[in-house]
Amino acid sequence: MRQLLIDIPVDSPLAPGKVSHAQLTEKIKQALATLTKEDTPELEIRSVTQFHNGGTVIEMLTTKAASFLKDQCNKDSFLQALDPGAILKDRSYPVIIQFVPLTFDPSNQEQLHDLEQENKWEEQSITVARWVKPPAKQSSTQRVAHLIITLKDPMIANKGI
C-alpha cells in the first residue's frame, strides 16, 4: 500500500546506470518537494529501489503519502517534476480461478462484468483476464480450464482467493 512503481524510460537521464542511487533518491525528493501545499501529508521516503529494466519502486513512510501520490493530479505533477517520460504504474493482483467452463470468454467485457457482479466486486475491478493454457493448446474434449484474472484492488483479490 505504501509502494509506487515508476517506469523510467531507457533514454532518460534517470535511467539505470546513468545516475547513482543517491542522485536518483535526491531527484525524487526534489520532485516530491514541488507538491507541498497546506493539506499535503508528509511525503517522506522509506526506500528507493531501481531495477535494471528501468522500474523504480518508491516506498513511502505512510500509506497516506502513497495514496496522495496516486491521485491523478498529484501523480501528474510529481512525474512532470521527476521525468516527463516516466509512468506511474498501478499495482495489480493476479488471481487464478480454477475449473472455469470454456464457454466463458475472457475477452468479453460483458462476461467480465457479470463475473464482478456475481462476486459482488467493485465495477471495473478486473483489469485483465486470460486462460492459463492458450486455447489453441486445449484438448478438444476439455470442458474447463484455469483462468488468470488481474485485479486492481488487494481486498478484492483476497475475496477472490
HUKA-V944957 format. One line per field, one symbol per residue. ss: DSSP state (a for helix, b for strand, c for the rest). A space follows every 50 residues. Layout:
ss = ???
This chain:
ss = ccbbbbbccccccccbccbcaaaaaaaaaaaaacccccccccccbbbbbb ccccbbbbbbccaaaaaaaacaaaaaaaaaaaccccbbbcccbbbbbbbb bcccccccaaaaaaaaaacccccccbbbbbbcccaaaccccccbbbbbbb bccaaaaaaac
